[in-house]
Amino acid sequence: MRDPATLLPLTSVMFHVLLSLSDADRHGYGMLKEIEERTGGEVTLSTGTLYGVIKRALADGLIVESRRRPRASEDDERRRYYRLTDFGRHVVDAEARRLEQLVANARAKRILVRLEE
């Protein structure tokens, strides 16, 4: 398997897209809504931005088109569903750990103080 660190750091948009696929297969609009809901509206992506990131994530082997689909009565055949690959999961995990270390460094320098202090 490739080293996930070769793709780090991820752009914030790529990180959000991979996170949106970490717990379920989703189509593009589903990703947009999940990201917007999870971030409380702080992050809203245009469809152009999203599909550019999807294209890149497919090329990098981070996601693949999913074969699983909802029942026909709940689906639109035009939708394409995507899922995170094992490599994509390793990459998003490595990025989360990298970000966690950055926050730890900021706290150590008393730039970001924990609420309980």
C-alpha positions, 0 to 999 in steps of 0.5 A: 500500500502507498504511504498516506503521508505522500498526499498530506496535507490535504486541502480542507475541502478534500478533508471534508469530502473524505470525512463525509464518506467515512461513515456512508456511501454518498452521492454528490448532493448528499456529500454537500448536505452532510458537510454543511450540516456537520459544520453547522453551515460554516462550510458550503461547497459549490458543485463545481468545487465538489466535483473537482475534488471528487475527480481528484480523489478518484484519480488518487485512489481515495474513493471509488464509485460505489456499486451499492445503491438505495432501493429504486423507489428511493434512488435517482438512476442519474446519481453516482454514489461514492465510497471511501477506499481503504487507502482513503481511510488511511489518508483521512486518518493520517490527516486527522492525526496531523491536525491533532498534532498541530493543535497540540503544538498550539496548546503547548505554546499557549496559543490555544488554551483548553476551556478547562484551564 
